[in-house]
């Protein structure tokens, strides 16, 4: 009879001081000036009645789809695991290296990705060597760590706090106990909230979630992994860009995790399965030529005038976007759709539905009511970071998230992306359920 087996491990992936940091255009300087706490690649090796699955959580902003596929294939081959069973998620810390190409932000040295793949391989092998028969406990509580960040100010949507707005307050914990000794072998924590409590800090950090996991590891004596859920419209509640407040957020989240662990109940750890669901995200057409020309003229005027460095940086982003859009129009490179893959992992009654970007909370809240699993959550930045994945209502309201594509592309998403993602999420969950 098949039994669940698990091994968990971690490897340090902290870059060197001086590495360009990602996450914010408005940093006083992009180079990391120090290391507050280490970044990790954490992995759970899981096995049921088939080959093992490697589920990774990286303390990084995100990775491109091509980069993820390349690293996952390399790691899978080195660890003797199927590539489709090597799942890579990122926590989306904004105090880590610049690993996603964004206009205006210098890129990390390519050598970092070789280092990342090596460290992920080491962690994967270590986790596979630690595979032990295990029982599963699952706990779910509400946490007020996050808050909807799309605040209406003078009729416009800005980044702030909107206590009345939707966010997913489910904090989910999976605790794995060794079958013989009932020793805790590892813990997986899932919750959806941006890792932005520090603001544009010059120090490398895994942010509030990393600090909370480190404290849990000291409490429990095992690897504790954080998987970030639907973060697109959610920020830490009461953040003020200080270490003091970040520590408070981490301590409160750790306490919520301890509460969930204390309430965790035994569940069947099988079946274990992964699944992939290809979808095509509908793209909006290029902005009208007159609009692009106006954007370019305004940006060039700002760059030609005296002004602060931040306004100059923003103008360079707008200029580079406008030039890329004009080039795309000349070369007829517009696209109607962008092919991406949703990635799911099933552990008994739990479904992790991974999407390749910063997913709005509404996707997780609605899918939880529609899929057959006792526990489910949508994860952000699984397999890729393609930017924000808003709802149709968010496109109608406007604000930062639907227009942020100017930092990395020339075409934004079409509002009908909501229909595509809900359909894809349901199909992914049904595939997992039938395995």
C-alpha positions in Angstrom: 0.0 0.0 0.0 1.4 3.4 -1.0 2.4 5.8 1.8 3.4 9.5 1.8 7.1 10.1 2.2 8.6 13.5 2.6 12.0 15.1 3.0 12.7 18.8 3.3 15.9 20.9 3.0 17.2 24.4 2.4 20.2 26.0 0.7 21.4 29.5 1.0 21.0 31.6 -2.2 22.0 35.0 -0.8 23.8 37.1 -3.4 26.9 39.1 -2.8 26.9 42.6 -1.4 26.9 45.0 -4.3 24.4 42.9 -6.3 21.6 45.0 -7.9 18.4 44.7 -6.0 15.0 44.4 -7.6 11.5 45.4 -6.6 11.6 49.2 -6.6 12.5 51.8 -9.2 12.8 54.5 -6.5 15.8 53.1 -4.5 18.4 55.7 -3.6 20.9 53.2 -5.0 20.3 49.8 -6.6 23.3 47.9 -5.2 22.9 45.9 -2.0 24.8 47.6 0.8 24.5 44.7 3.2 22.7 41.5 4.3 20.2 41.7 7.0 19.1 38.0 6.7 19.8 35.2 4.3 17.8 34.2 1.3 17.0 30.5 0.8 15.9 27.9 -1.7 13.7 25.6 0.3 12.3 22.4 -1.1 9.9 19.6 -0.1 10.6 16.3 -1.7 7.3 14.3 -1.7 6.6 10.8 -2.8 3.5 8.6 -3.0 3.0 5.7 -5.3 5.0 7.3 -8.2 8.2 9.2 -8.7 9.1 12.0 -6.3 8.0 15.6 -6.6 10.2 18.5 -5.8 8.3 21.6 -4.6 10.6 24.6 -4.3 10.1 28.0 -2.7 12.8 30.6 -3.6 13.3 33.8 -1.7 13.3 35.8 -4.9 11.2 38.4 -6.7 10.4 36.0 -9.5 11.8 34.4 -12.6 11.0 34.5 -16.3 9.3 31.4 -17.8 12.3 30.6 -19.9 14.7 30.9 -16.9 12.4 28.8 -14.7 12.1 26.0 -17.3 15.9 26.0 -17.9 16.8 25.8 -14.2 14.0 23.3 -13.4 15.2 21.0 -16.2 18.8 21.2 -15.0 17.8 20.6 -11.4 15.4 17.7 -12.3 18.0 16.0 -14.3 20.7 16.3 -11.6 18.3 15.0 -9.0 16.8 12.2 -11.0 13.3 13.7 -11.0 10.9 14.3 -13.9 11.0 17.9 -15.1 7.2 18.2 -14.9 7.4 17.2 -11.2 9.9 19.9 -10.4 7.7 22.9 -9.3 9.3 26.3 -8.7 7.6 29.1 -6.8 9.1 32.4 -5.6 8.1 34.3 -2.4 8.3 37.7 -4.2 10.6 39.4 -1.7 11.3 43.0 -2.8 14.6 42.9 -0.9 16.3 40.4 -3.1 18.4 40.4 -6.3 17.1 41.9 -9.5 16.3 38.6 -11.3 13.4 39.7 -13.5 14.2 42.1 -16.4 12.4 45.4 -15.7 12.9 48.7 -17.4 15.0 51.1 -15.4 16.4 48.5 -13.0 19.8 47.0 -13.6 19.9 43.2 -14.0 21.7 40.8 -11.8 24.9 39.2 -13.2 24.1 36.0 -15.2 26.5 34.0 -12.9 23.9 34.3 -10.1 21.6 31.9 -12.0 24.3 29.3 -12.3 24.8 29.6 -8.5 21.0 29.4 -8.0 20.7 26.2 -10.0 23.7 24.6 -8.1 22.2 25.5 -4.7 18.7 24.2 -5.7 20.3 21.0 -6.9 22.1 20.6 -3.5 18.9 21.2 -1.6 16.9 18.8 -3.9 19.4 16.0 -3.4 19.4 16.6 0.4 15.6 16.5 0.6 15.5 13.3 -1.5 18.0 11.7 0.8 15.8 12.6 3.8 12.6 11.0 2.5 10.8 9.4 5.4 7.3 7.9 5.8 5.1 10.6 7.2 1.6 11.5 8.3 0.0 14.8 7.4 -1.8 17.4 9.6 -3.5 20.4 8.0 -4.6 23.6 9.8 -6.3 26.6 8.5 -6.9 29.9 10.3 -7.6 33.5 9.5 -4.7 36.0 9.5 -4.9 39.7 9.3 -1.3 40.1 8.1 -2.5 41.4 4.7 -4.9 44.1 3.6 -6.3 45.1 0.2 -4.0 47.8 -1.1 -6.2 49.4 -3.8 -7.4 52.5 -2.1 -9.7 55.1 -3.7 -8.3 58.6 -3.3 -10.0 61.6 -5.0 -11.8 59.3 -7.4 -8.6 57.4 -8.4 -7.1 54.1 -7.3 -3.7 54.4 -5.5 -1.5 52.1 -3.5 -2.5 52.3 0.2 -4.9 50.4 2.5 -8.5 49.6 1.7 -9.8 47.6 4.7 -13.1 47.1 2.9 -11.5 45.6 -0.1 -11.2 41.8 -0.7 -8.2 39.8 0.3 -7.7 36.1 1.1 -7.2 35.8 4.9 -6.7 32.0 4.8 -3.4 30.9 6.4 -2.9 27.3 5.5 -0.3 25.0 7.2 0.8 21.5 6.4 2.7 19.7 9.1 4.5 16.4 8.3 5.2 14.0 11.2 7.6 11.1 10.9 5.4 8.0 11.0 7.4 6.2 13.7 8.5 8.9 16.0 5.9 11.7 15.3 8.9 14.1 15.0 8.0 17.1 12.8 9.9 16.6 9.5 8.8 19.8 8.0 6.1 22.5 7.6 4.6 24.2 4.5 2.9 27.5 5.1 0.8 29.3 2.5 -0.7 32.8 2.7 -1.1 35.6 0.2 0.5 39.0 0.8 3.2 41.1 -0.8 6.6 41.0 0.8 7.0 44.8 0.8 7.0 45.8 4.5 10.6 47.2 4.3 10.1 49.4 1.3 13.3 50.2 -0.7 15.7 49.0 2.0 19.4 48.8 0.9 19.8 45.4 2.7 19.1 41.9 1.4 16.2 40.3 3.3 13.7 37.5 2.9 11.3 40.1 4.4 8.6 39.5 7.0 7.7 36.0 5.8 11.3 34.9 5.8 11.8 36.2 9.3 8.7 34.4 10.5 9.8 31.1 8.9 13.2 31.4 10.6 11.5 31.9 13.9 9.3 28.9 13.3 12.3 26.8 12.4 13.9 27.7 15.7 10.7 26.7 17.5 10.2 23.4 15.7 13.7 22.3 14.7 12.8 21.6 11.0 12.6 23.3 7.7 9.6 25.6 7.3 8.7 26.7 3.8 6.6 29.7 2.8 4.5 29.6 -0.4 3.0 33.0 -1.3 -0.7 33.0 -2.3 -2.8 35.6 -4.1 -0.7 38.8 -3.6 -1.6 41.0 -6.5 -3.9 43.5 -4.6 -2.6 42.7 -1.0 0.1 44.4 1.0 1.2 44.0 4.7 -1.2 45.8 7.0 0.3 48.9 8.7 3.7 48.7 6.9 5.9 51.7 7.3 9.2 50.6 5.7 11.0 50.2 9.1 12.7 47.1 10.5 10.7 47.6 13.7 7.4 47.2 12.0 8.6 44.4 9.8 9.6 42.5 12.9 6.2 43.1 14.4 4.5 41.8 11.2 6.8 38.7 11.3 6.1 38.1 15.0 2.3 38.3 14.5 2.4 36.0 11.4 4.5 33.5 13.3 1.9 33.5 16.1 -0.8 32.9 13.5 1.2 30.0 12.1 1.6 28.6 15.6 -2.2 28.9 16.1 -2.8 27.1 12.8 -0.4 24.3 13.8 -2.1 23.8 17.2 -5.4 23.4 15.4 -4.1 21.2 12.6 -5.9 17.8 12.2 -4.8 14.6 10.6 -5.6 14.2 6.9 -4.8 11.6 4.3 -1.5 12.6 2.7 -2.3 10.9 -0.6 -2.9 11.0 -3.5 0.1 13.1 -4.4 0.0 14.6 -7.9 1.2 17.5 -10.1 -0.6 18.8 -13.2 -0.1 21.5 -15.8 -2.8 23.5 -17.6 -1.8 25.6 -20.6 -3.7 28.8 -21.1 -3.5 31.8 -23.4 -3.7 35.2 -21.7 -5.5 37.7 -24.0 -3.5 40.8 -24.7 -4.8 44.3 -25.2 -3.7 45.9 -28.5 -0.9 48.4 -28.6 -1.8 51.8 -27.3 -2.9 54.2 -30.2 0.0 55.8 -32.0 -1.0 59.3 -30.8 -1.0 58.2 -27.2 2.5 56.6 -27.6 3.8 59.7 -29.3 2.5 61.9 -26.4 4.1 59.6 -23.8 7.4 59.8 -25.6 7.3 63.6 -25.9 6.5 64.0 -22.3 9.2 61.6 -21.2 11.8 63.4 -23.4 10.8 66.8 -22.0 11.2 65.5 -18.4 14.7 64.2 -19.3 15.7 67.4 -20.9 14.7 69.6 -17.9 16.1 69.9 -14.5 14.6 67.5 -12.0 15.0 64.8 -9.3 16.6 61.5 -10.1 13.4 59.5 -9.4 11.4 61.6 -12.0 14.2 61.0 -14.5 14.1 57.3 -13.9 10.4 57.2 -14.4 10.7 59.2 -17.6 13.4 56.8 -18.9 11.0 53.9 -18.3 8.2 55.7 -20.2 10.6 56.7 -23.0 11.9 53.1 -23.4 8.4 51.7 -23.3 7.2 54.2 -26.0 10.2 53.5 -28.2 9.6 49.7 -27.9 5.9 50.2 -28.7 6.7 52.3 -31.8 9.2 49.6 -32.9 6.6 46.9 -32.4 4.1 48.8 -34.5 6.7 49.2 -37.3 7.7 45.6 -37.2 4.1 44.3 -36.9 5.0 42.3 -33.8 1.7 42.7 -31.9 0.4 39.6 -30.3 -3.2 38.6 -29.5 -2.3 36.1 -26.7 0.5 35.1 -24.4 0.9 31.4 -23.8 1.6 30.5 -20.1 1.2 27.4 -17.9 -0.7 27.0 -14.7 0.9 24.4 -12.4 -0.9 22.5 -9.6 0.3 20.3 -6.8 -2.1 18.0 -4.8 -1.2 16.7 -1.4 -4.2 14.7 -0.2 -7.1 17.1 0.4 -4.9 20.1 -0.4 -4.7 21.8 -3.8 -2.1 24.4 -4.6 -3.1 26.1 -7.8 -0.1 27.9 -9.1 -0.3 30.9 -11.5 2.6 32.6 -13.2 2.3 36.1 -11.9 0.9 38.3 -9.1 -2.6 37.0 -8.8 -5.5 39.1 -7.3 -7.1 37.7 -4.2 -10.5 37.2 -5.9 -9.2 34.3 -7.9 -8.4 32.3 -4.8 -11.6 33.3 -3.0 -13.8 32.2 -5.8 -12.0 29.1 -6.9 -12.0 27.8 -3.3 -15.8 27.8 -3.6 -15.9 26.0 -6.9 -13.2 23.3 -6.7 -13.8 19.9 -5.0 -10.9 20.1 -2.5 -11.3 20.6 1.2 -8.4 23.0 1.2 -7.2 25.0 -1.8 -5.4 28.2 -2.5 -4.0 30.0 -5.5 -0.3 30.6 -5.5 1.5 33.5 -7.2 4.7 33.4 -9.1 4.7 29.7 -9.8 6.8 28.9 -12.9 7.1 32.5 -14.0 6.6 36.1 -13.1 4.6 37.7 -15.9 3.3 40.7 -13.9 0.0 41.4 -12.4 -3.1 39.2 -13.0 -6.0 41.5 -12.2 -9.7 41.0 -12.3 -12.1 42.7 -14.8 -13.2 45.1 -12.1 -9.6 46.2 -11.5 -9.2 47.0 -15.2 -12.4 49.1 -15.0 -11.2 50.9 -11.8 -7.7 51.6 -13.2 -4.7 52.0 -10.9 -1.1 50.7 -10.9 -1.5 47.0 -11.4 -3.4 47.0 -14.8 -0.9 49.5 -16.2 2.4 48.2 -14.8 3.2 46.3 -18.0 5.2 49.4 -19.2 8.0 48.2 -17.0 8.6 45.0 -19.0 6.4 44.8 -22.1 4.5 46.8 -24.8 1.0 45.3 -24.4 -1.0 44.9 -21.3 -3.6 42.2 -20.6 -7.1 42.4 -21.8 -9.8 42.4 -19.1 -11.1 39.0 -20.4 -8.1 37.5 -18.7 -10.4 36.9 -15.7 -12.4 34.4 -17.7 -9.4 32.6 -18.9 -7.8 32.3 -15.5 -11.0 31.1 -13.8 -11.5 28.5 -16.5 -7.9 27.4 -16.3 -7.9 27.2 -12.5 -11.0 25.1 -12.5 -9.6 22.8 -15.2 -6.3 22.5 -13.3 -8.1 21.6 -10.0 -10.3 19.0 -11.8 -7.2 17.3 -13.3 -5.6 17.1 -9.9 -8.8 15.8 -8.3 -9.0 12.9 -10.9 -5.4 11.8 -10.3 
